[in-house]
Amino acid sequence: MRSSSWAPRSTWYTVREMLRMRDSNGARMLILMTEQFLQDPRLALWRQQGAGMTDKCRQLWDELGALWVCVVLSPHCKPEEQASWLQLLGQWDKLDVCPLEEGNYSFDGPNVRPTVALSPGAEGEEEEEEVAAAGSRHTVFGRALQAGSLRWSDAHLQRILASDSYGPSLTGNVGSDKPIFDPQGHPLWLGEPFPTACARVDTLRAHGYPRQALRLAGAVVNTLRLQRRQQFETYKQQKKELLQKGSTCITNTEGWVGHPLDPIGCLCRALLEACRLEEETLTLYPDSGPEKRKVAYQHVPVPGSPGESYLALALEVALLGLGQQRALPEGLYAQDKVVRNEEQLLALLEEVELDERLVQVLRKQAGLLLEGGPFSGFGEVLFRESVPMHTCARYLFAALLPHDPDLAYRLALRAMRLPVLETAFPAGEAHASPLDSVMSNRFPRWFILGHLETRQCELASAMLTAAKGDPKWLHAVLGSIRQNIHSPALLFKLAQDACKTATPAGAPPDSTLLGIALELGLQVMRMTLNTMTWRRREMVRWLVSCATEIGPEALMNIMQNWYSLFTPVEAATIVAVTGTTHATLLRLQLDTARREELWACARTLALQCAMKDPQNCALPALTLCEKNHAAFEAAYQIVLDAAAGGLGHAHLFTVARYMEHRGLPLRAYKLATLALAQLSIAFNQDSHPAVNDVLWACSLSHSLGRHELSAIVPLIIRSVHCAPMLSDILRRWTLSAPGLGPLGARRAAKPLGTDRAPLCQLLDAAVAAYITTSHSRLTHISPRHYGDFIEFLGKARETFLLAPDGHLQFAQFLETLKQTYKGKKKLMLLVRERFG
């Protein structure tokens, strides 16, 4: 049986139900499940291959490890029971196939303490120790083994669990090395890592002690609040120095969201459970219950704290954890878990209907996050590898917007940052702390960077959509997008979304938002101009469409500034053409004068592109300028100038054919002669790509008349050295009189003869080419090519015979071959058999 099918969510639910009922069979079932998990043959295979297990298996192992923490930490188990569990866990922990905990989380993390220093040296040293400690081997059972050393016998802890009204006695904190109450007289729980304190809360709930779990959760929240106040006071004293540096050491390399013990989730579930309406029976463990129903909550007062409710505390704790500034953990799965845990917490919050009381909590916590300095992911200065706040900010933005738009936008704009993509420290500037150099040297791979960038884009899109109709916030959002989003693909998506939002069907467009869509599109064009992605054509077409929605000024503006936005090909073939189509002109609804202004702008653009890149833009420019004589002449002159500057024969022939098609045969002829002047076809290039172009040029000159034909013959002789091709041209010209074509201006009385100029020169060239080619082929000929050579001589004889003394010339040629190559007896025998 494989682990992927051992423990469906209902099995975890059953084990937790057994623990809640204090049924000892719950632990026995967990032992059986663990042993089955460890027998999975894939564990050894994955270890041998160095491959990670599937996400589903990894999640099951995480849940298994968390359940064992609850079992071992049981407040009512017998010592011998716990000892037997720890013995089993110790055996499993030593197995080579036992999965390791991912994410470099500390096993001796910082305590929940009331003060945290911001001293760069001290903080950096402590963090370095934590980073180093994380390098040792810890399996998924490590935390359960560690829980074996925890006890419930602490007198202060027992008093917290026993009463809702526990407060300071007359003697206060005398004899204690740490405070046990906050200034308001509420109990604190200090002295152990925060995730461990939350594991106690979860354990109490799991074993059927909901009231005690709630009391301890309240003490942990009191401690977090005191810690935050102390942190804020410390930050205020050093704020000026930190802001001047523009960088900070991170106060917690170990985040609470995504942590293996899920401390924030444990606290939230304990607090929310107390607020569920009585008829609701849905468990708060994600996806673990047999049913999925909407949960309804109510405010339940916190004893001894007037005005407080457990529902408000749950919201406060969730936001404190989600807004914590922390480093992204190492490893793909650990990073995925951060994302997944964040989404689970936000899903819990989204089930809570926000009333006026909760909105006030939300506003207060949002303000604290903004002012939280290096302890908050929304603080003014971030550590370079901090987990971004985009997903949390999107929830806060949507929740705050109806009640405090200014706060909603300030928070969301602050959260737009993605510091890991920003420029590293300037050259020569000292790092803020030793931790910075440690973290930079080991820079973890951000496996989820693409996901984070997408979430950043979604936050920006939500702000753009909400700010429709509000120019102040629209421009603020645009500035933030320009500063923080670095992916052209995501910027393009934002531009598209903004354009769609700005142009609803059946309603007038939002001109400001439409302008922002265009601005984003222009930024994408500038960013990708020199990198050229496969989506550029789509982007360019969209940009023209967006500019068209705004109006002719915007369209003409991108035409006039095309150099910084488009390649010449894009500008000439997409921008100028799309911007002047019938559909575009119809959409713009321009009068005659304005329409001509747009056309003139497009023609100017096309001519500039043709000058910049005549090879690819000359023909599009000519096509676009057809209806304007002056522009067309200018485009034609650009082609002529480019021919002198090295415009290739292939492009010249293409433009020449276009001229013929347009009814300008003399210009076509001119361009064809320029193309021929650049061409060279060797004796053995029968299949040269320009063969058809040469034959077309010869046909054109023949149709124009004897004068044009005479002028092109020297060019043909100079450019073409392929004998069969020369003889083919010769025969074509002897079939009819020159000037008989539909474009001919002057007609000859009869076909030209090969004994007179200009064809006699071409005949001489063809004969000379056959002679030269024959000698060249015979130099390295092999017997298997003898037959081909005899056929070649046959074609040569046909050309020789076009001359008055052709018989004599061919006979002399053969005699020369026989004498020169008499060593090739078999070949010469074949020559005699065929030609005598």
N, C-alpha and C positions, 0 to 999 in steps of 0.2 A: 504494500500500500504506500502511496507516495504522499509526501507532506502537503502537497497542494490540495489533497482531498481529505486529510485527516481531521482538520479542525475548521469546519465552516463557522461562520459567525455565531450560529445558534449554539455550538459547542462551548465557545467562550462564555456565552450568556448563561448556559447551564452551570458551568463551573462557578461563575460569580454568584449565581443564585444560591448554589450549595454553600458557598462561603458565607453569604449573607444570612442564611438560615443556620450557620454554625454547624453544618453537617461535615463531619470528619472525612466523609467519602469524597469531598471536593478535592482535598490534597491528594488522595489516592488516584483519582481520575487524572489529575494533573501529572502525576508520576508516570502513569501509563502512556499518556499522550507524549510526554517528553522522550520516553524511551523509544516510542515509535518514530518520532521526529529524527532521533539520532541514528536510526537504522536506515534512513533514506540513502540509497546507493549514490545518489547524485552529489551528496556532500563530499565524498572522497574524490569523485570525478572533478568537481569544481575546484577542489583544493589542488589536485594534481595539475590541472590546466591553468591555474591562477586566474580563473574566471569568477565573476560575481554571480551570485544566485539571482533568480528572478525576483522582481519586486514583490510579487505575491508571497513567495516563500519568505523573503526578508521581513515582510510585515507580520507574518505569522510568528516568526522567531521573536520579533520585538514584543508582540503581545504575550508570548509565552514567558519571556523574561520579566515583563511587568507583572504578570500574575504571580510569579514566584516571589517577587518582592513583597506582594501583599500577603502571601502565605507565610513566609519566613518572619515577617514583621507583625504577625498576628498578636494582638494584645492579650489573648486568653489561652494560647497554646501551652502545652506542658513542655518543660525544658528538654525532656527526652525526645519529644516529637520534633522540636526544632533541631536538636542535635542530629537526628536521623536525616532530616531534610538537608541540612548543611553538609552532611557526609556524602549524600548522593550528588548534591550540587558540586561539591569539590571534585568528585570522580568525573562527572560530565565536563566540568570546566577544564580538566587536564587532557581531554580527548583531542587529538589532532583535528578531527572533523568538526569540532564544536565551533559554530560561527562566532566571529568576533564582532564586537560592537563597533559601529562605524561613527565617524564624526569627530574624532579627537576630543571628546568631552572629558573633563577632569573627573577623577574619582575622589579627589580631595579639594573640591571647589570652594570658593569663598563663602564664608558664613553669611547668614542674614544678619547684618550688623548695622548699627545706627549711623555710623560715619564711614565715609570712603574718601581717602585722600586723593588729590589730583596731582600730587608731586610726581613729575615725570620720572625721576629716578626710582623712587620706591615702587611706584605702580608698575613700571617697566620690569623691575626685577621679579616682582611677584608673578607677573604675567609670563615672563620667560620660564619660570619654574613650572607653571601650569602647562605651557606648551611642551616643555621637555617631558613632564610626567605623562603626557598623553601618548608618548611614543611607545610605552610598554604595552604588553599583551593584555587585553581585557576582552573576555567573551561576553555573550549576552547574559550569562549567569553571574557576572562579576558583581552587579549591584545587589542581587539577592544574597550573595555571600557576604557582602559588606553589611547588608541589613541585619545579619546575624549578630552583629556586635551592638546593635541599638537596643535600648531598654525603655520601658515605660514607667520606671520607678521614680523618676525625678519628681520631687515634691511640688515644684512649681507647675510642671506639666500636669500632674494629677489634679491640682486645684483648677487649672484651666479647663480640664475635661469634666470636672465634677459640677461646675456651677456657671450659670449665666451672669451671676452678680459678683464674680470674683474681682476684688479690687485691692488697692494697697492697704496694708495694716498700719497700725500706729507706728510700728518700727520702720516702715517703708522698705528701702533696699539695703538696710544695714547688714553687713556681712556678706553681701553678694558682690562679685567682681564685675558684674554687668547689670544694666538696668533690666528690671522685669516688668515695669509699667511705663507707659508713655506719659507725657505731662498731663494728659486728661484723665489719667487713672485707669486706662484700658490695659489689659495684660499684653505683654509681648512674648514672643518665643524666639530666643536668640541661641547662638552657640552651635548650630549645625548648618550645613549647606541648605540653601533655600529649596533645591529640588528634593532633598531628603525630608525637610519639614512638610512639603506638599505630599510626599509619598506616605507620610503618617496619616495625613488627612484622607487620602485615597484608601489606605488600609482600614481605617475606622469605618468608612462607608461600606467597603467591601465585606467587612465582617459583621455588619448589622448594628453599627453604632452611629446612626445619623446625627443625633444631637451632639455627641462628643466631637464628631467630625466637623460639625458646624462651628462649635466653640473654638476648636483649634484653628480652623480656617480664619475665624475672626481675629485671633491673636496674630496669625501670620500676616494678615492684611494690615493690622495695626503696625506691625514691624516694618512692612514695606512702606507705609505712609511716613513713619518716622525717618526711615532711611532716605526717602525722597526729600523730605524737608532738610535733612542734614546735608544731602548732596547739593541741594539748591543753594544753601547758604555758603557752602564751600565754593561752588561755581561762581557765585556773585563776587566773591573776594578775588577770584583769578580770571574773571571774564575778560577784562581788558587785555590781559597778557595773551590769553588763548586766541582771541579774535585777531590780535595783531599778527600772531604766528600763522593763522589760517589753517592750522592742522592740530590734531590732538592725538594723544594716545587713547586707545580704546579701553574703557573701564571694565569691560566684560568680554573676554574672548569666547566665553561659553554662553550661548544664548538660551533663553528659557523656552522659546518657541522652537520646536523640533528636537528638544532634549529627550533622551531615552525615557526619562521618568514623567515627561509631559506635565511639569509642575503647574503651569498656568491652566491647562485643561482640567487638572484635578481640582484646583481651587474653584474654578468657574462652575464645574458640574456640582460640586458640593453646595455652593451658594445658590445655584439655580434650582437644585432639587428641593430646597426648602421653600421655593416660591411657586412651585407648580400647583395648579388648582387640583383639588382632591380627586376629581374624577379622572385625571390624567394618569396613565400607568406606564407611559413610555420611558424606557431607560434612557439615560443621557450618554451612554457610551456609543460612539459613532458606529452606525450600521450593525449594532450588535443585538438589537431587539428583534423579536419575531414580527413586529408590526412597524409601520411608519405612519405616524399620525401627527398632525399639527399640535405643538405643545403650547399651552396657554399658561401665562405666569401672572402673579399678583405680587404687590408689595407686601413683604413681611417685615415688621419692625425688628431692629437689632436691639436686644435687651441691653439696657444701660447706655444706649446711644440715641438720644432723642433726635428724630428727623432722619435717622439712617434706616435703610432697608437692605436686606440681603440681595435683592435684585439690583439695586444701585451699586452695591459692592462688587457683584459679579461683572457688571459693565466696567467698573473702574479697574478691576484686576485684569480683565481681558485687554483693555487698552494699554495698561501699564506694560504688560508682557509683549503685546504686538508692537508697541512703540519703543521698546528697549533697543538702544544701540548695541549691536553685538557683531562679532566677526562671523563670516560665512564659514561653516564647518568644512572639513576636507571630505572628499569622496562623493561620488555621484549620488548614491542612495541617501547619504546624510543630507545632501543639499535638496534632493527631492522631498525628503521628509520635512524639512523646514517649510517648503512651499505647501505641502499637504496639511501639516499641522496648522499653519496660518489659515488655510481655507476652512479647516474644521472649526476653528475658533470663531471665524467670521460667520460661518453658517449658524453657529449657536447664537451669536448676537443678532443675526437677521431674523431669528425666530421671535425675538423680544420686540414687542410693540412699544415704540417710544412715546411715553406720555410726557407732560410738561416737566415732571420731576426728573425723569431720565434725561431729557434734553438739557436740563441744567447741569447734570453730571457730565454729559457729553461735552458741553461747552467748557466746563471747568477743566476737564482732563485734556481737551484739545489745547487750551491755553498753557497748561503745564508742560505738555509735550513740546510746544513751540519754545518755551523758556527753559527747557530741561538741560541745555548745554550738552556736554559730551556724554551724558547719561541717556539721552533721548536720540532716537533715530531721526527725529524732526528738529534736532538742535541746529544752531547756526553753523557749527563746525563739525565735520564728519571725518572719521577715520577712513582711509582709502578703501579698505576691504569690508566696510560695514554692509550688513544686509539692507537692501533698499526697502523703502516704506510704501511702495506704490499700491500694493493690494489693500493694505490697511487704510491708506489715505483715500482710496476710492470709496470705501465703506463710509469713512468719516465725512467725506465731501457730500455724498448723497444724503447722509443723515442730518448734517448741519445746514445744508443749503436752504431748506424752507424756513429755518429759524434764525440763522445768523450767516448770511451770504458772505460777508466780509471775512469772518473767521474761516468759513469753509474754503474760500479761495486762497487765503494766506497759508493755510495748512497744506492744501493740495499742491500749491506752487512750491512750497518748501520741500515737499516730498518728491518732486520731479527729479531730484538729483540721482545720479548713478555714479558714485565717486570712483569706482574701480576703472571706469573708462576715461576719467579725466587725466590730464597731464600729470606726470609724476612730479616729485619735488624739483624746483628749479635748481639748475647746476650750482654747486657751491653752497647751497643752503643746508644747514644742519638738520638732521632728522629730529622730530619732536621728542622722541624717547628711544631707548634701546629696543623697545618692542617693534618700532617701525622698521628698523633694519632687519630684525629677525623675520618679521612677517614678509618683508619685501624679498628677502633671500629665498624663502621657501614658498613664495607666492602660489597658493593653491590654484588648481585649475577650476575655473568657474564653469562647471558642466552645464549649469542652468542659465547661463548668461542670456541665451536666446529667449528663454521663457521670461526672464526679468525684463528684458527690453520690450517684449510684447506687452507685459503688464504696465510698463511705463507709458507705452503708446495708448493703452486703453484708458489710463488716467487722464492723459492729455485730451483724448477724444471726448471723454465725459465732461471735462471742463469746457471744451469748445462748444459742445452741444448745449450745455447749460447757459453759457454766456451769450448765446444768440440774442441779438438786440441790445447788448450792453457793450459799447465800444471800449470802455475803460478796461473791463476784465478780458475782453477778447485780445486786446493788444498786450496785456500782461501775460496771458497764456502763450501768445505767439512768441514773445521774448523768451519765455521759459523753454519752449520747444526748441527754439534756435540754439539756446545755450546748452541744453541737456540731452537732446536726442541726436544720436550720431549714425543711425542706420538709415540710409537712403530709402530702402524698401518700406520701412515703417513711416518715415516722413511722407512718402508718397501716399501711403494708405490714409494717413491723417488728412492730407490735402484732399483726397477723394471723398472721405467722410464729411469733411467740412463743406465741400462744394454741394454734396447731396443734401446736407442739413440746411444749407443756405438757400436751396432752390426747391421748396416743396411744391408739389403739384397743386395747381389751382390757387396759388398765393404768390404775392410779390416776393422777389428774392431779398435776402438780407445782404445789403451791399458790403457792409463791413466784414462779415464772415466770408463772403465770396472773395473779397480782396485778400483775406488771410489765406484762404485756400490757394489763391494764385501765388501769394508770397512763398508759401511752403513748396509749391510746385517749382517755382523759380530756384529756390534753394536746392532742391533735389537735382535740377538740371545743372547747376553750378558744381555740385558735389560729384556728379557722375560724368561730367564732360570728358575727363581724361581717362576714365576707367572703362567706360562703355560696357554696360550690362545688356543682357539679352532683352531686358524690358524697356530699353530706351525708346524704341519706336512707340510702344504703348504710352509711355510717359509723355512724349512729345505731342502725340495726338490729343491726349487728355488735356495738356496745357493749352493747346489752341482752343479746344472746346470750352475750357474754363474762362479763358480770356474773352471768347465770344459771348459767353453769358454776361460778362461785365459790360462789354460794349466795344465799339470800334477803337476807342483810345487805347484800351488795354491791348487789343490785338496789334495795333500799329506799334505800340511801345515794345512788345517783344520782337517784332520784326526789325525795329530800328536798333535794338540792343542784342541782336542775335549772336554777336561774336563771343559774348561771355556765357551764352546759354546752350548753343547748338553747334554741331559740326556743320560745315558748308553743305554736306549732303542732306542732313536733316532739315536745315533751313530751306534749301531749294526744293527738295522733293516732298516735304511734309508741311512745314510751316507756311510757305508761300502758296503752295497748291491748296491745302486744306482751308487756309484763311480766305481764299477767293472762290471757293466752290459755290454753286448755285444755292445749296442748302444753307451755307454760312451767310451769304448775302441776303437770303430770304429771312433768316433769323434776325439779322441786324436791322432790317427794314430801313435801309439808307436811301436818301434821295440821290439823284444823279451825280451831283457834285461830290458828295461824301463817298459815294461808291467809287468814283474815279480817283479820289484821294487814296482810298484803300488799295486800289489796283496799282497806283503809282508807287506806293510804299512796297508792295509785293514785288513789282518789277525791279525796283532799286535793290531790294534784298537779293533777288535772283542774279542780277548782274554782279553784285559784290561777291556772291558765292562762286560765280563762274570765274571771276578774276582770282579768287583764292584757291579754287580747286577746279580748273578747267576740265581736267580729265573726267570728273564725275558730275560736274554741275553745268557744263556748257549746253548740253542738249536740253535739260530741264529749263534752263534760262531762255533758250531760244523758243521752246514751246510756250512758256508763260508770256513771252513778249510778242507773240505772233500778231496780236491785234494793234500793236503800237509800233509804227514804222521806225521811229527814232530809237526806241529801246531794242527793237529787233536788229537794227543796223549795228548798234553798240555791242550786242551779244555776238553777232557775226564777226565783228572786228576782234573781239576777245579771242575767238577761236583762231583767227588768222595769226594773231600775235602769239598765241600759245603754241601754234604749230612751229613757229620759229624757235620757241623756247623748249621744245622737246615733247610736245603732246604726241603721244604714240599713234602709229598708223591705224590701230584698231579703232580708237576713238574718232579719228579723223574720217575713216570710212563710214562709221555709224552716223556722224553728223552729215556727211555727204549724202548718204541714202535718204536721210530726213529731208535734206534740201530738194532732192529729186522728187520725193513724195509730195512736197509742198508746192511743186511746180517751178522750181528755180534750178534748171539743169546746168546753167553756166556756173552757178555757185557750187553746185554739186561737183562739176568737173574740176573746178579750181581746187576744192578740198581733196578730191581724189588724186590730183597730181601732187599735192603736198604730202599725202599719205604714201604715194609710191616713192617719193624721194627719200622716205625714211625706211623703206622696206628692202629686205634682202632675202631672196629665196634661193638656197643653194641647189646644186645639181641633183642631190639625192632627196630633196624635200617635196616629193610629189603630193604629200598629204599635209602640207603647211596650212595652218588655220586661216591664212589670208588668201588662199587660192580662190575661193568664191568671190571675195572682195575685188581681187585683181580682174577676174573675168567680168564682174559687173562693171568695173571702171572702163574696161576695154569696150564693152557693149555700149556704155554711155557715150564714150568718145566717138564710136562708129556712128551712133544715131545722130550726133550733132553735126557731123560733116567731115570732109577731107582735111580741113585745116586743123581741127581738134585732134583728129586721128594722127596726123603727121607730127603734131607736137608731143603726143604721148608716147610714140614709138621709142624715142631715145630713153625715156624714163623706164619703159618696160625692159629694154635691152640692158640697162644699167642695174635694174633691181631684180630681174628674174634670170636665173642661171639654170633652171630646170628645163631640160630639152623637151620632154613630152608636153610641158605646159606652154612653152613657146610655140611649138607646132600646133597645139590646140587653138591658141589665140590666132595664129596665122590662118588656119582653115576657117575659123568663124568670120574673119574679116574678108575672106574671098567669096563668101556665099551670096552677099548682096552688096549693092552700091551704098557707099556711106551717105548719111543724111536722110535715109528712108524711114527712120523711126518717127514716132509721133512727136518727138521733141526736136527733130532736125530742122534747122533753119535754112540750110543750103543742100540741094540735092545734086549728086553726081549722076552722069548719064548711065554708067554701067559699073559693075564691080571692078575693084582695083586688081591689077595683075601683080604677080610676085616678081616680075622682071623689072619693075620700075619702083621708084621711090613712092611712098615710104616703106612698102612691104618688102622690097628687096633687102633693105637693111635688117629687117626682122628675120627674113629667111636666112641670111648669112649668119645671124646670131644663133638661130636654131640649129643650123648645120654645125657650126663651131661648137655648140653645147653638146651635140651628139658625139662629136669626135672626142672632146675633152672627157665626157662622162664615160665613153667606152674605154679609153685608156685607164681612167681611174678605177673602173670596175675590174678590169683585167689584171690589175696589179696584185690583188689578193683574192682572186676568184677561186672557188672550190668546185669540184666536179658536180656537186649537187645543184649548182646554180647555172650550169651550162645551158640548160633549156631556157631559163629566163633570159639569159644573155642573147640567145638566138632570136627570141621574140623581140627583144629590144632593138636588135639590128634590123628586124623587119620593119619596125616603126620608123627607124632612122632612114631606111631606103625610101619610104613613102615621102618623107620630108625632102630628101635629096632630089627626088624626081620632080619636085615643084620648080626647080631651077632649069633653065634651058639646057645646060650641060650637066644635068643631074646624074645621068647614067655614067658619064665619064668620071665625075667626082666620086661617086659611090664606089666605082671599080677601083679607082686609085686608093681610096680609103681602105677597101678590103685588102688590097695588095700590101699596103703598109702594115696592116694587122698581121697578115700571114708571115711577113718577114720579121716583124718585131717579136711576135709571140710564137715562133715556130717550134719552141720547146713544148708548147701545149698542144701536142699532136692530136689528141682526141678531140679537143675543142676545134682546132683548125679543120679537122676532118668533117665535123658537123657544119662548119661555115661553108666548106666547099659543097657539101651535099645540098645545102639550102640555097646558096647564092651563086654557085659555080666558081 
